[in-house]
Amino acid sequence: MSEQQLFKVTIDNITIEVPAGTSILEAARKIGGEVAPPAMCFYSKLKGSGGKCRTCLVEVSKGSEKDPRPMPKLVASCRTTVMDGMEVKNITSPKVIDARAGVVEFLLLNHPLDCPICDQAGECHLQDLSYEHGKEGTRYEFQRRKFKKYDLGPYIQLHMTRCIMCFRCVYTADQLTENRVHGVLDRGDHAEIATFIEKSLDNDFIGNVIDVCPVGALTDKTFRFKNRVWFLKPMDAHRDCPKCSGKVTLWNRGEEVFRVTARKDEWGEVEDWICNECRFEKKHSSDWVIEGPREISRHSVISQGHYVHTVTPTETFKAVNDGRAPHLLLDIHTESDVNKPEIELSLINGPAHSNNFNSK
């Protein structure tokens, strides 16, 4: 059996060898870090994905060893395969930086600024993209398009106003289910993701469209408005499931399980598809075998307050206080004349008021 042919490709002055047929984006992900272009529509586990959002545009300054001419225009790295000797510029190209800012501005034309009330806030790829590559303002002066919210079955709600038309959910339903009932309707500015004749999405694996959505267009109705992701602690867990792998991430606050999602890698892609039973119906810790905390990038807002694999700093108070420990236990009633020890604040109906402490 002949060995697989390897091509040398240089991305941002870093050279790597990859098999023939590898896309520029996949080669850049092998290097990692900022060298990897962002991607809003490409999904390595979905066939045919990519080429829609144009956020992964790169500059090819050298085509190959045989043909060193640069490509005349920026190319989508998710749909362009590497050639031997190819040289690519990502963050080192001013053209790419400017074009990416324009793409972000385009994606935000119709996307509402409702991050404070969106359940995707804190893990939204569009938030990260706009923060890293966007501009302060927009030149768009026309009315944004608006859609009504639709319930796509008992578990999923569609906010088409937030959709950026990445088509990930369509590919997921097409490749994971036998009968896809939703897709892209209409054309141009009127295009939208919708079901045919208001059907519901009730396949056993249709819940995965929530995980692949990079924005808050498809949300989990069992989790809506219940909590923020940065207040929750992600835990790896598994169970014996006859339908799927049963390997999930539980999002807990204390002992309460607020939601269940598939495990995702560093690029935000699902490691294993999970079924609706694991995702929506198993919301108790007793249903799962807890493996331990999920590793989250320390740059993510989700890791706030509960980093993984970190060491607590050494206490320095004693060193600057002549070896004396801090007085942490104080009786507030002995320190303050405001509150009265005979009044239980937890028993007051509503916020405490000065009338509660006035002696009559």
N, C-alpha and C positions, 0 to 999 in steps of 0.2 A: 504493500500500500504506500503510495507516494505521500511525502510530507506536505502539510498544508502550506501554501504560499503566503509569506509575510511581506507586508509593505511597510516601509519607513515613512512616517509622516511627522512633520514638525508643526506644533501648535503653540503659538506664543513663545517661540524659541526653545521649546521642550520637545525632544524627539522621542518617539515611541514606535514600537513595531506592533502591528495589528494584522489579523488575517484579511485576505482579500475579500471585498464585499462589505467591509465594515463602514458604517457611515462616519462622517466627521464628528457628529455629536457623540456617538458611542466611543470613538477614540478619545475625544476630549474628556469623557467621563472616566475613562481609565486613568487619566492623569489626575483628575479631580480638582477640587478647589474652584477658584474663579476662572480657571481655564475652560471649564465646562460651560457652554452657553445655556441660558435659561430656555425652558420649553414649556409651553402652555397646552399644546395639542398633542405632541408626540408622547407615546406610551409604549415602552418596549414590549409589553405583553399583549398589545393589541395590534393585529395585522392591519396594515393600511393606514395606520394613524400617522400624523405628521403632515407638514406642508400647508397648514391652515393659518396659523397665527403669525408666522414670520418673526417671532421673537428670537429665534436661534440663528439669525443671519450672521454670516462670517465673511471675511475677505480672503480669497485664495490668491496669494501673491505669487505662487509658483504652481503650475498645474501638475507637473511630474518631471522626472529626469529626462524622459524622452521628449516631452513638450513643455519646456519651462515657462511658456507664456502665461501671464496671470489671467484669471477669468475677468471679463470686462465688468461684471456686476457682482454685487453681493449675492451669495447663494444661501439657501436654507440648509444648514448643516445636518438636519435630520433626514434629508432626502438626497444628499450628495455623498457618494461613496469615495473613499480615499484612493489615491493613486501613489505608486512608489515614488518617493522623493517629493511629494506634495508639501507645500509650506502654507500654513493657515495663520491668519491673524484674527484674534478675537478681541480681548480687552486692550491689546496693543495697537488697535486700529482706530483712529479718530472717526473714520467713516462708519464703522460698526457701532460705536458709541452714539453717534448722532442718529443713525438709522433706528437703533433700538429705542431711543427716546421718542422718535416719531411713531414707532409701532405701539409703544405704551400709551401715547396720547390718543392714538386711534382706538385702542381697546377700551379706553375710558370715555369715549364719546357718549355712549348710551348707558354705561355702567353707573348706577346710582351711588352717591356717597353716603351709604347707610351702614358703614362699618360699625358704628356704635350699637346697632340693633341686629346685626347679622351674626348668625351662629357660626359662620366660617371665620370670623375675625380671630386672629391669632395663629391660624394655620392656612391662611389664604395665600395662594401662589401669586395672585394678582396684587395683593398688598405688598408682598416682598418685591415683586417686579417693579412696581411703581416707586417704591422706596429706593431701590438700588439704581434704577435706570430712568425714572420718570422726571418730568419737569415740574416746576412749582405751579404753573397755571395751564390753562387750555385756551385755544383760539376758537373753540366751537361756540357758536352763538345761537344755534337753532334749538328747537324743542327736542328733548330726548324722547325716544319712543318708550311707551309704557304698555305693560301687559297685566292682566289680572293674574292672581295666584290660583293655581290649580292643584287639587289633591289627586295625585296619581296613585290611587289605591289607599289602603289604610295606613301606610308607613311613610310615604314619600310625598313631599310637597314641592311643586315647581314654581320658582320665581324667575320667569322668563326675562324680566327686566334686567336681571343681573348676568344673564348668559352672555358669553363671548363667542359662541358658536365654534367651540373647539371640536365638537362631534365625538368626544370621548365616550359619552354615555350611549350614543347610537352604536358605536363599534362594540361596546361592552355588551349591550343587549343583543346585538346581532351574533356575537361569537360565543356568548355564554348561555343563551336561551334558544329554545327551538322555534318559537313564534314571536318575533319582535313586533310590538304593536305601537312603537313610537319612533319618530324620525324627524327629518327636516321638512317642514311645509313652507310653501311659497318661495319667492326668490328675492334676491337683492336686499334692500332695506326692510322688506316685509318678512324675510325668512325667520322662522322660529322653530324651536323644538316643541313638538306636541304629539299627542296620541291621536289616532284616527277615530273619529266619532266618540270622543271623550271616554276611551277605554281606560281601565286601570292596569297598572303594572303589578302583576301578581305571580310572576315566576319565582321559583325557589331561590334564584341567585340574583334577582333584579336589584337587591339592595346594594350591590357593588357599584351601581351608577353613582351613589352618594360619595363613595371613596374616590372615584376617578375624577369627579368634578373639581376643577381647580379653583372655582369660586363658590359662592353661596347660592347657586341657582337650583341645586337639588339638595334638599335638607331632610334630615331625619325628624319626622314628626314626633317621635317618642323622646326627643332630646331638645326640641325647640324651646328656647327662652328659659331653660332650666338652670344653666350654669355657663360659666366661661371656661374655656379649655385651660387657661393658665391657673385656674383655681383647682383643677383636677390633677390627680396623680395617675399617669399611665402605667399600667402593670401588664406584663406578658402573662398570658394564661392559656390553658388548653382544656379540651374535653373530648371524650370519645363521641364523635358525630358520624353517623352513617352517610351523611350527604357531602360533607366537606372535610378539610384537614382538621378543623376544630382549633386551629392556632390563631389567637386573636389578641387584641390589646383592650384591656378593660380600663375605663376612665372612671376612677373612684374619687370620692371625697369622704374620707373616713371609711366606713364599711359599706356605704351605699354606692352601687354601680349606676352611673348616670347614662352611660352609653357603651356600646361594644363596636369596635371597628376592626378591620383587617390590619395586620401588621404591615408597616410601610418601610421602605429602605430610605437611604439618604437622599434619594431624588424624589421622594414622595410617591413612589409607585408601590402598589400592593404586592406583597411577597406571595401570598396564597389567597385565592378567592374564597370567601366564606358564604354560607347559606343564610337565608332569612331567619331561620330558627335560632341560630347562634347570635345573629346580630340584634334581633328585635325582641325575642322571647326569653332569653336567658339573662335576666337582669339582677341576679342574686350571686353573691360571692360563693355561696354553697354549690352553685352549678358548675364551678370551675376549679381547676387545679392551678393555683397561683404559682408562677415560676419566679417572679421577681420584678423589680422596676424596669421599665422600658428605657433604653438609652435614647435620650433626646439631645440634639445638638445644643450646646450651652449658649449658642447665639439665638436660639429660638425662645420666644416669649413663653412657650409652654414649660420650659425648664426652670422658670422663675421660682425660686424658693425650694426646689428639690432637684438639684443637680445630681447626676449619677457619677460614681467613681471620683468624688472629690473628698478632700480631707478638711476637717474643721480646723481653722487656724488656732494656734496656741493662745490661751487667755493671757493677756498682758496686764490686766488690771492689778494683780497682786504685785507685779514687778514695779509699778509706778506708785503703789500705795503701801510701801513698806511691808509687803507680804500679807497684808490684811485683805480678806475676801470682801466683795461688795455686799451691802445690805440689801438683799433682794426681797426678803419677806417683811412687809410692813403692814401694820393694821391701819387702814385708812381712817378709821374712826379715832385713833389716837393721834394721828397726824393732822387731821382737818377738823374744823368746827362746823363744817357745812352739813355733812350727812349725820344722821342719827342712827346708832346701832340697832334701835328697836324697830326701824323701818326696813322691810325687805323690798329692795328695789325690783326684784324679779316678780313680786306679787302686784305691782302697780299696773293697772289697766291702761296701757298706752304710755307715751313718754312721760318721764318724771317732770313735775312742775313744782314751783316754789310753794304752791298751796299744800302739797303733800308733806312739807316739812314745817309748816306753820303750826305752832301749838295753839289749840283752842281751849 
